Amino acid sequence: MLYKLSWRSFLKQFRNYGVYLISITMAVMIYYSFNAMTHDQPLTKRASQDIKIENILTIGSFFVIVMMVFFVLSANRFFIAKRQQEVALYQLFGLKRRRIILQSLVEIFALNLLAFLVGISLGVIFSKLFSMILVKAMALDVTSTLFFSWQSVQVTAAVFLFVFIISAFQNIIVLSKKQVDGVFSVKSQFDLQKLKTKPYEIKLGIFSVLLISCGYLAAVFIRPLIFRFFLLTKSFSILIWLPGGILLACIIGTYLFYRYGLKTIFYFLDKKKSRYQGLNYYERSRSLVAILKNWRSLALLTILTSLAIALIGGAISLVSIQSRVSQNETPTDFQVHSSELGKLEAIVRENDAKVTTTQNLQYKVTAGRFALKLFSSEEMEQFNLINILRFSDYQKFQAQHPDLPKIEPLQVNRGILFDYNYMMFNSVSELSRQVTLPNGLDIKVEHFYSDLLGDALLRYAAGVLVLPDEQFQSIQGVDYTIAMVNVKTKDEEQLATSVEKELKSDWGNDIYYDFTYKNDELKGEITTKVLKNATPHAFTGNYSRLNHTSRFPIVRRATREAGIFMYVATFLGMIASITTAAIVMLRQLSEVENGKKDFLLLQKLGVSRKQMKRNLYYQNAWIFAPPVLLVCGHAGFAIYTWSQFVTNGSYWLAYLFCGIVAVIYLVAYILTVKFFLHSWES
């Protein structure tokens, strides 16, 4: 009889498990899809030309597991709370705790098995969609087919068996207590004792708001704070403790806000004259009880969701840097030593392609001395190699590339410096306006620009200083020429592969230099021959450069890296948002039975359905609104912090996720209220 009673009870409450089933099913589906793509040979082989997507997808899968373990542990508590009276009844029938625990484990296993089977079925179907999205994001030339991986099914089964074992241990611990019904009733009494607000709680509540506000304020001014600190102390330690301090302030502030901040807000709301009008006092009291019961979970969910969205901002920063670097490196289809230009043209013809434009950029590499600032600190004298380019050569090249800045004719001892490091990090590092070249030549830099003149590895990995033609020949240095070639072809990949096969990337054209700075003059020697009997001075060494580079593989790699990073970050952000909203929803649904008693009592007292509905919306708003506001605040300021240092990133996707989180929580909020009303009125 007890088995029949248990089975009927399970079926009757099956609808309560809808949120759990949907969330676990989605987790299985996404985890299987991630894992299946690591075994999709056409996809992985195609992407492996530039990046190992298996490693990144595995990292994404690990975070999915972590979020699902957290969700399952939270959901289990909800299921036990929903059936507390039923479990107590089994005890009255004389059922041993061992039987109750076994029955609970069988039910949870059945739910997980159902979610696993449905999730795998959907995963097989949606893995094609996910792989199509990945193929599109990474710009892969591969056909996405419906793919079933038995190995991925086995891995997914093992993972979710592990999740079930963790939930089973939780059930055993909770249900092993001597008085199961008392586990919940005592907690309710303890919560009621917390409703009275004490003076120290008000102080901690105000402190929580101030702590979060200070974290936000520091995030807004993090760049000038770092610059000022470095200027005063010459220490880079602020790069560790300031971001860490902001993160710690937001974490501690979040926990204190849910424990004391919201309680302080309710305390001041109760000071209003309207506190006893209608159901105002009752509504606030019920809301406060719900918050105090779940404040730890709400704080943790807020922090996890904020970190997930901040991760998207970080991914955008990395993608932006890589994209900018690839643009700097590839203004033309090919860059090659002038001595190998004939070979390149022959390879182009062999592949039924045509050279459209060719321009030789004649450089002269020399040594330079300049002052460097880090974080607006005092200037530090530095030595480095500098590539000198004729003004006339730059003008011809700029005419073919309108994205390059136009430069007015230069006067003697005046120049323009191209260095993408200066522009990339929003002046984290700054060069002085004066550059000292060998033999007492001082050049005043009129403008700094991001380097869009080609791959620095072909130019001895240094910036480019554009000088008047008449000064070019008089500068001490080593001359070399790079041919900038554009081609027209039907198959860029085939041509790039042929060029790499025939020319073969190689390092050479070594230079040797030995310079010293005395009496305000930079003196020394730079040559293509090994310096004999050279005495190490202020700037001594040797350097080599690459012989050629192609645009296609560089752009392809940057595109694929951007695609896989954004793909994983977006999915993790979406899973984190849905999972955390589902947990908050489950926490609230565990109070359905307790609220039903109040509903019936209020009904007998003549309270209208409209008023009780308003009461429900008000109570649940205090549960769902704070996470949304804090998530948007934490994540928004984290993204803004990224944007202060990587200025060329497009952060709209990260900010959009803040809106997506708000929409997800809004849907969960409305569904929760609807479920409450349906359960009470049925």
Secondary structure, DSSP 8 states (H G I E B T S, - for coil): -HHHHHHHHHHHTGGGGHHHHHHHHHHHHHHHHHHHHHT-HHHHHHHTTT--HHHHHHHHHHHHHHHHHHHHHHHHHHHHHHTHHHHHHHHHTT--HHHHHHHHHHHHHHHHHHHHHHHHHHHHHHHHHHHHHHHHHHT----------HHHHHHHHHHHHHHHHHHHHHHHHHHTSS-HHHHHHHHHHHHHHT-S--HHHHHHHHHHHHHHHHHHHHHHTHHHHHHHHHHHH---THHHHHHHHHHHHHHHHHHHIIIIIHHHHHHHHTTSGGGGSTTHHHHHHHHHHHHHHHHHHHHHHHHHHHHHHHHHHHHHHHHHHHHHHHHHH-SSSEEEEGGGHHHHHHHHHHTT-EEEEEEEEEEEEEEEEEEEEETT---EEEEEEEEEEEHHHHHHHHHH-TTS-------TTEEEEE-HHHHHTTTSEEEEEEEEEBTTEEEEEEEEE---SS-GGGTTT--EEEE-HHHHTTS-SEEEEEEEEEEE-S-HHHHHHHHHHHH---EEEEEEEEEEEETTEEEEEEESS--TT----SEEEEEEEESEEEHHHHHHHHHHHHHHHHHHHHHHHHHHHHHHHHHHHHHHHTTHHHHHHHHHHHHHTT--HHHHHHHHHHHHHHHHHHHHHHHHHHHHHHHHHHHHHSTT--THHHHHHHHHHHHHHHHHHHHHHHHHHHHHH-
